[in-house]
């Protein structure tokens, strides 16, 4: 399985390297107020990919933090229930004398 994973990684790297080498033409991105940015196509695509990933992670941040808080409360409640039941079991157990 480890060899298959490494083979897939190498194939993906070669495919992305080929993509980068074939798309190295300079492109112009024009913005408002006459601002223009020139860069190789692969750099522009990678930059916008990174921006998209960051924006997606920021959009999910509120949900993730809420779920982490809920999980912490549930764990604390479960721990308090478990410690409370172990104390009850210790006090409720009758002692046997031989």
DSSP file (Angstrom, degrees, kcal/mol; ACC not computed):
  #  RESIDUE AA STRUCTURE BP1 BP2  ACC     N-H-->O    O-->H-N    N-H-->O    O-->H-N    TCO  KAPPA ALPHA  PHI   PSI    X-CA   Y-CA   Z-CA
    1    1 A X     >        0   0    0      0, 0.0     4,-2.2     0, 0.0     5,-0.2   0.000 360.0 360.0 360.0 -38.6    0.0    0.0    0.0
    2    2 A X  H  >  +     0   0    0      1,-0.2     4,-2.2     2,-0.2     5,-0.2   0.894 360.0  50.4 -63.1 -39.4    2.9    2.3    0.8
    3    3 A X  H  > S+     0   0    0      1,-0.2     4,-2.5     2,-0.2    -1,-0.2   0.883 108.6  51.7 -66.4 -38.4    4.4    1.8   -2.6
    4    4 A X  H  > S+     0   0    0      2,-0.2     4,-2.4     1,-0.2    -1,-0.2   0.902 109.1  50.9 -64.3 -40.9    1.1    2.5   -4.3
    5    5 A X  H  X S+     0   0    0     -4,-2.2     4,-2.1     2,-0.2    -2,-0.2   0.926 112.1  46.1 -62.4 -45.2    0.8    5.8   -2.4
    6    6 A X  H  X S+     0   0    0     -4,-2.2     4,-2.5     2,-0.2    -2,-0.2   0.882 110.8  53.2 -66.1 -37.4    4.3    6.9   -3.4
    7    7 A X  H  X S+     0   0    0     -4,-2.5     4,-2.4     2,-0.2    -2,-0.2   0.916 110.1  47.7 -62.9 -42.8    3.6    5.9   -7.0
    8    8 A X  H  X S+     0   0    0     -4,-2.4     4,-2.4     2,-0.2    -2,-0.2   0.882 111.2  51.2 -65.3 -38.4    0.5    8.0   -7.0
    9    9 A X  H  X S+     0   0    0     -4,-2.1     4,-2.5     2,-0.2    -2,-0.2   0.921 111.1  47.6 -63.7 -43.7    2.4   10.9   -5.5
   10   10 A X  H  X S+     0   0    0     -4,-2.5     4,-2.6     2,-0.2    -2,-0.2   0.915 112.3  49.3 -64.8 -42.7    5.1   10.7   -8.1
   11   11 A X  H  X S+     0   0    0     -4,-2.4     4,-2.4     2,-0.2    -1,-0.2   0.905 111.8  48.7 -63.8 -40.7    2.6   10.5  -10.9
   12   12 A X  H  X S+     0   0    0     -4,-2.4     4,-2.6     2,-0.2     5,-0.2   0.913 111.5  50.1 -64.4 -42.3    0.7   13.5   -9.6
   13   13 A X  H  X S+     0   0    0     -4,-2.5     4,-2.6     2,-0.2    -2,-0.2   0.926 111.6  47.6 -61.7 -44.9    4.0   15.5   -9.3
   14   14 A X  H  X S+     0   0    0     -4,-2.6     4,-2.5     2,-0.2    -2,-0.2   0.902 112.3  49.9 -64.1 -40.9    5.0   14.6  -12.8
   15   15 A X  H  X S+     0   0    0     -4,-2.4     4,-2.1     2,-0.2    -2,-0.2   0.921 113.8  44.8 -64.2 -43.6    1.6   15.6  -14.1
   16   16 A X  H  X S+     0   0    0     -4,-2.6     4,-2.4     2,-0.2    -2,-0.2   0.866 112.3  52.1 -69.3 -35.7    1.7   19.0  -12.3
   17   17 A X  H  X S+     0   0    0     -4,-2.6     4,-2.3    -5,-0.2    -2,-0.2   0.912 110.3  48.6 -65.1 -42.1    5.2   19.6  -13.4
   18   18 A X  H  X S+     0   0    0     -4,-2.5     4,-2.0     2,-0.2    -2,-0.2   0.897 110.9  51.0 -63.0 -40.3    4.3   19.0  -17.0
   19   19 A X  H  X S+     0   0    0     -4,-2.1     4,-1.3     1,-0.2    -2,-0.2   0.917 111.3  48.0 -61.7 -44.0    1.3   21.3  -16.6
   20   20 A X  H  < S+     0   0    0     -4,-2.4    22,-0.2     1,-0.2    -2,-0.2   0.889 112.2  48.8 -65.6 -39.3    3.5   24.0  -15.2
   21   21 A X  H >< S+     0   0    0     -4,-2.3     3,-0.5     1,-0.2    -1,-0.2   0.846 112.9  46.8 -71.5 -32.6    6.1   23.6  -17.9
   22   22 A X  H 3< S+     0   0    0     -4,-2.0    -1,-0.2     1,-0.2    -2,-0.2   0.691 113.3  49.6 -81.2 -18.5    3.5   23.8  -20.7
   23   23 A X  T 3<  +     0   0    0     -4,-1.3    19,-1.5    -5,-0.2    -1,-0.2  -0.386  69.0 119.0-117.6  53.4    1.7   26.8  -19.2
   24   24 A X    <   +     0   0    0     -3,-0.5    -1,-0.1    17,-0.2    -2,-0.1   0.266  37.2 125.6-102.8  12.4    4.6   29.2  -18.6
   25   25 A X        -     0   0    0     -3,-0.2    16,-2.2    15,-0.1     2,-0.4  -0.380  68.6-106.6 -68.3 149.5    3.3   32.0  -20.9
   26   26 A X  E     -A   40   0A   0     14,-0.2     2,-0.3    15,-0.1    14,-0.3  -0.625  38.4-168.8 -78.4 130.6    3.0   35.4  -19.4
   27   27 A X  E     -A   39   0A   0     12,-3.0    12,-1.9    -2,-0.4     2,-0.5  -0.883  14.5-135.3-118.0 153.7   -0.6   36.5  -18.8
   28   28 A X  E     -A   38   0A   0     -2,-0.3     2,-0.6    10,-0.2    10,-0.2  -0.936  11.0-163.1-111.5 125.1   -1.9   39.9  -17.9
   29   29 A X  E     -A   37   0A   0      8,-3.3     8,-2.7    -2,-0.5     2,-0.5  -0.938  12.7-156.8-106.2 119.9   -4.5   40.3  -15.3
   30   30 A X  E     +A   36   0A   0     -2,-0.6     6,-0.2     6,-0.2     2,-0.2  -0.835  13.4 179.9-103.9 132.0   -6.2   43.7  -15.4
   31   31 A X    >   -     0   0    0      4,-3.4     3,-0.7    -2,-0.5     4,-0.1  -0.463  38.8 -62.0-114.2-173.4   -7.9   45.3  -12.4
   32   32 A X  G >  S+     0   0    0      1,-0.2     3,-1.4    -2,-0.2    -1,-0.2  -0.265 112.9  28.7 -68.1 159.1   -9.7   48.5  -11.8
   33   33 A X  G 3  S-     0   0    0      1,-0.3    -1,-0.2    -2,-0.0     0, 0.0   0.743 131.1 -66.3  61.7  28.4   -8.0   51.9  -12.1
   34   34 A X  G <  S+     0   0    0     -3,-0.7     2,-0.3     1,-0.2    -1,-0.3   0.557  88.4 151.0  76.8   8.5   -5.6   50.7  -14.8
   35   35 A X    <   -     0   0    0     -3,-1.4    -4,-3.4    -4,-0.1     2,-0.4  -0.566  21.0-176.4 -75.4 135.6   -3.7   48.3  -12.5
   36   36 A X  E     -A   30   0A   0     -2,-0.3     2,-0.5    -6,-0.2    -6,-0.2  -0.997  14.0-162.2-137.5 138.5   -2.2   45.4  -14.4
   37   37 A X  E     -A   29   0A   0     -8,-2.7    -8,-3.3    -2,-0.4     2,-0.5  -0.983   5.8-163.8-122.7 127.9   -0.3   42.3  -13.1
   38   38 A X  E     +A   28   0A   0     -2,-0.5     2,-0.3   -10,-0.2   -10,-0.2  -0.947  26.2 138.3-114.6 130.2    1.8   40.1  -15.4
   39   39 A X  E     -A   27   0A   0    -12,-1.9   -12,-3.0    -2,-0.5    -2,-0.0  -0.972  57.8 -75.7-157.4 161.6    2.9   36.7  -14.4
   40   40 A X  E  >  -A   26   0A   0     -2,-0.3     4,-2.2   -14,-0.3     3,-0.5  -0.365  46.4-117.6 -61.1 147.2    3.2   33.2  -15.8
   41   41 A X  H  > S+     0   0    0    -16,-2.2     4,-2.6     1,-0.2     5,-0.2   0.880 113.3  53.5 -56.7 -42.2   -0.1   31.4  -16.1
   42   42 A X  H  > S+     0   0    0    -19,-1.5     4,-2.3   -22,-0.2    -1,-0.2   0.856 108.5  50.1 -65.4 -34.2    0.8   28.6  -13.7
   43   43 A X  H  > S+     0   0    0     -3,-0.5     4,-2.6     2,-0.2    -1,-0.2   0.913 111.3  48.6 -68.9 -42.0    1.8   31.2  -11.0
   44   44 A X  H  X S+     0   0    0     -4,-2.2     4,-2.3     2,-0.2    -2,-0.2   0.924 113.0  47.5 -63.2 -44.1   -1.5   33.0  -11.5
   45   45 A X  H  X S+     0   0    0     -4,-2.6     4,-2.0     1,-0.2    -2,-0.2   0.921 113.2  47.9 -63.8 -43.4   -3.5   29.8  -11.2
   46   46 A X  H  X S+     0   0    0     -4,-2.3     4,-2.5    -5,-0.2    -2,-0.2   0.907 110.5  52.4 -64.1 -41.0   -1.6   28.7   -8.1
   47   47 A X  H  X S+     0   0    0     -4,-2.6     4,-2.3     1,-0.2    -2,-0.2   0.920 111.2  45.5 -60.5 -44.8   -2.1   32.1   -6.5
   48   48 A X  H  X S+     0   0    0     -4,-2.3     4,-2.2     2,-0.2    -1,-0.2   0.817 110.2  55.3 -71.3 -28.9   -5.9   32.0   -7.1
   49   49 A X  H  X S+     0   0    0     -4,-2.0     4,-2.4     2,-0.2    -2,-0.2   0.937 109.5  46.7 -63.8 -46.2   -6.0   28.4   -5.8
   50   50 A X  H  X S+     0   0    0     -4,-2.5     4,-2.5     1,-0.2    -2,-0.2   0.913 111.6  50.9 -62.9 -42.8   -4.3   29.4   -2.6
   51   51 A X  H  X S+     0   0    0     -4,-2.3     4,-2.4     1,-0.2    -1,-0.2   0.907 110.8  49.6 -60.9 -41.6   -6.6   32.4   -2.2
   52   52 A X  H  X S+     0   0    0     -4,-2.2     4,-2.3     2,-0.2    -2,-0.2   0.892 110.7  49.1 -64.8 -40.7   -9.6   30.1   -2.7
   53   53 A X  H  X S+     0   0    0     -4,-2.4     4,-2.4     2,-0.2    -2,-0.2   0.928 112.2  48.5 -64.7 -44.5   -8.4   27.6   -0.1
   54   54 A X  H  X S+     0   0    0     -4,-2.5     4,-2.3     1,-0.2    -2,-0.2   0.924 112.4  48.0 -62.3 -44.8   -7.8   30.4    2.4
   55   55 A X  H  X S+     0   0    0     -4,-2.4     4,-2.0     1,-0.2    -1,-0.2   0.889 111.5  51.1 -64.3 -38.2  -11.2   31.9    1.8
   56   56 A X  H  X S+     0   0    0     -4,-2.3     4,-1.5     2,-0.2    -2,-0.2   0.903 110.4  48.6 -64.0 -41.4  -12.9   28.5    2.1
   57   57 A X  H  X S+     0   0    0     -4,-2.4     4,-0.9     1,-0.2    -2,-0.2   0.893 111.0  50.1 -66.8 -38.7  -11.1   27.8    5.4
   58   58 A X  H  X S+     0   0    0     -4,-2.3     4,-0.5     1,-0.2     3,-0.4   0.868 108.3  53.6 -65.9 -35.5  -12.1   31.2    6.8
   59   59 A X  H  < S+     0   0    0     -4,-2.0     4,-0.4     1,-0.2     3,-0.3   0.838 112.6  44.0 -67.4 -31.7  -15.7   30.5    5.8
   60   60 A X  H  X S+     0   0    0     -4,-1.5     4,-2.5     1,-0.2     5,-0.2   0.578  90.2  89.6 -87.0 -10.3  -15.6   27.2    7.7
   61   61 A X  H  X S+     0   0    0     -4,-0.9     4,-2.6    -3,-0.4     5,-0.2   0.877  84.9  50.6 -59.0 -43.2  -13.9   28.6   10.8
   62   62 A X  H  X S+     0   0    0     -4,-0.5     4,-2.0    -3,-0.3    -1,-0.2   0.917 113.0  46.1 -62.1 -44.2  -17.1   29.6   12.6
   63   63 A X  H  > S+     0   0    0     -4,-0.4     4,-2.3     2,-0.2    -2,-0.2   0.921 113.4  48.8 -64.9 -44.6  -18.6   26.2   12.2
   64   64 A X  H  X S+     0   0    0     -4,-2.5     4,-2.4     1,-0.2    -2,-0.2   0.914 111.5  48.7 -63.6 -43.6  -15.5   24.4   13.2
   65   65 A X  H  X S+     0   0    0     -4,-2.6     4,-2.1    -5,-0.2    -1,-0.2   0.889 111.0  50.9 -65.7 -37.9  -15.0   26.5   16.3
   66   66 A X  H  X S+     0   0    0     -4,-2.0     4,-2.3    -5,-0.2    -1,-0.2   0.909 111.4  47.6 -63.9 -41.7  -18.7   26.0   17.3
   67   67 A X  H  X S+     0   0    0     -4,-2.3     4,-2.4     2,-0.2    -2,-0.2   0.879 110.5  51.8 -67.8 -37.1  -18.3   22.2   16.9
   68   68 A X  H  X S+     0   0    0     -4,-2.4     4,-2.2     2,-0.2    -1,-0.2   0.902 110.7  48.6 -65.1 -39.6  -15.1   22.2   18.9
   69   69 A X  H  X S+     0   0    0     -4,-2.1     4,-2.2     2,-0.2    -2,-0.2   0.921 111.6  49.2 -64.8 -43.6  -16.8   24.1   21.7
   70   70 A X  H  X S+     0   0    0     -4,-2.3     4,-2.3     1,-0.2    -2,-0.2   0.895 110.9  50.5 -62.4 -40.5  -19.7   21.7   21.7
   71   71 A X  H  X S+     0   0    0     -4,-2.4     4,-2.5     2,-0.2    -1,-0.2   0.900 108.8  51.5 -64.9 -41.1  -17.4   18.7   21.8
   72   72 A X  H  X S+     0   0    0     -4,-2.2     4,-2.3     1,-0.2    -2,-0.2   0.908 111.0  47.9 -62.8 -41.8  -15.5   20.2   24.8
   73   73 A X  H  X S+     0   0    0     -4,-2.2     4,-2.4     2,-0.2    -2,-0.2   0.904 112.2  49.4 -64.8 -41.0  -18.8   20.7   26.7
   74   74 A X  H  X S+     0   0    0     -4,-2.3     4,-2.5     2,-0.2    -2,-0.2   0.897 111.6  48.7 -66.3 -39.7  -19.9   17.1   25.8
   75   75 A X  H  X S+     0   0    0     -4,-2.5     4,-2.5     2,-0.2    -2,-0.2   0.913 111.7  49.2 -66.2 -41.3  -16.6   15.7   27.0
   76   76 A X  H  X S+     0   0    0     -4,-2.3     4,-2.3     2,-0.2    -2,-0.2   0.908 112.7  48.0 -63.8 -41.0  -16.7   17.7   30.3
   77   77 A X  H  X S+     0   0    0     -4,-2.4     4,-2.4     2,-0.2    -2,-0.2   0.911 112.1  48.8 -65.9 -42.2  -20.3   16.5   30.8
   78   78 A X  H  X S+     0   0    0     -4,-2.5     4,-2.3     1,-0.2    -2,-0.2   0.892 112.0  49.4 -65.0 -39.3  -19.4   12.9   30.1
   79   79 A X  H  X S+     0   0    0     -4,-2.5     4,-2.6     2,-0.2     5,-0.2   0.900 111.4  48.2 -67.3 -39.9  -16.4   13.1   32.5
   80   80 A X  H  X S+     0   0    0     -4,-2.3     4,-2.1     2,-0.2    -2,-0.2   0.887 112.8  49.0 -68.2 -36.9  -18.5   14.6   35.3
   81   81 A X  H  X S+     0   0    0     -4,-2.4     4,-2.0     2,-0.2    -2,-0.2   0.893 112.5  48.4 -66.3 -39.1  -21.1   11.9   34.8
   82   82 A X  H  X S+     0   0    0     -4,-2.3     4,-1.8     2,-0.2    -2,-0.2   0.918 113.7  44.9 -69.2 -43.3  -18.5    9.2   34.8
   83   83 A X  H  X S+     0   0    0     -4,-2.6     4,-1.7     1,-0.2    -1,-0.2   0.866 113.0  52.5 -69.3 -34.5  -16.8   10.5   38.0
   84   84 A X  H  X S+     0   0    0     -4,-2.1     4,-1.8    -5,-0.2    -2,-0.2   0.885 110.0  47.5 -66.6 -38.9  -20.2   11.0   39.7
   85   85 A X  H  X S+     0   0    0     -4,-2.0     4,-2.2     2,-0.2    -2,-0.2   0.833 109.4  53.2 -73.5 -31.2  -21.2    7.4   38.9
   86   86 A X  H  X S+     0   0    0     -4,-1.8     4,-1.6     2,-0.2    -1,-0.2   0.865 108.7  49.9 -71.7 -33.7  -17.9    6.0   40.2
   87   87 A X  H  X S+     0   0    0     -4,-1.7     4,-1.8     2,-0.2    -2,-0.2   0.902 111.4  49.2 -67.3 -41.0  -18.3    7.9   43.5
   88   88 A X  H  X S+     0   0    0     -4,-1.8     4,-2.2     1,-0.2    -2,-0.2   0.896 109.7  51.9 -64.5 -40.3  -21.9    6.5   43.8
   89   89 A X  H  X S+     0   0    0     -4,-2.2     4,-1.0     1,-0.2    -1,-0.2   0.865 109.2  50.2 -65.1 -35.6  -20.7    3.0   43.1
   90   90 A X  H  < S+     0   0    0     -4,-1.6    -1,-0.2     1,-0.2    -2,-0.2   0.876 115.9  40.7 -70.9 -36.8  -18.0    3.2   45.8
   91   91 A X  H  < S+     0   0    0     -4,-1.8    -2,-0.2     1,-0.2    -1,-0.2   0.786 115.5  50.6 -82.5 -26.8  -20.5    4.5   48.5
   92   92 A X  H  < S+     0   0    0     -4,-2.2     2,-0.4    -5,-0.2    -1,-0.2   0.634  84.4 102.5 -86.4 -14.0  -23.3    2.1   47.5
   93   93 A X  S  < S-     0   0    0     -4,-1.0     2,-0.2    -5,-0.2    -4,-0.0  -0.555  70.0-134.1 -76.4 123.8  -21.2   -1.1   47.5
   94   94 A X        -     0   0    0     -2,-0.4     2,-0.4     1,-0.1    -2,-0.1  -0.484  19.0-119.5 -74.3 146.8  -21.9   -3.1   50.6
   95   95 A X        -     0   0    0     -2,-0.2     2,-0.5     2,-0.0    -1,-0.1  -0.712  21.9-146.6 -87.5 135.5  -18.8   -4.5   52.4
   96   96 A X        -     0   0    0     -2,-0.4     2,-0.4     2,-0.0    -1,-0.0  -0.877   9.4-159.3-102.5 130.1  -18.6   -8.3   52.7
   97   97 A X              0   0    0     -2,-0.5    -2,-0.0     1,-0.1     0, 0.0  -0.899 360.0 360.0-109.0 140.6  -17.0   -9.7   55.8
   98   98 A X              0   0    0     -2,-0.4    -1,-0.1     0, 0.0    -2,-0.0   0.423 360.0 360.0-105.9 360.0  -15.7  -13.3   55.8
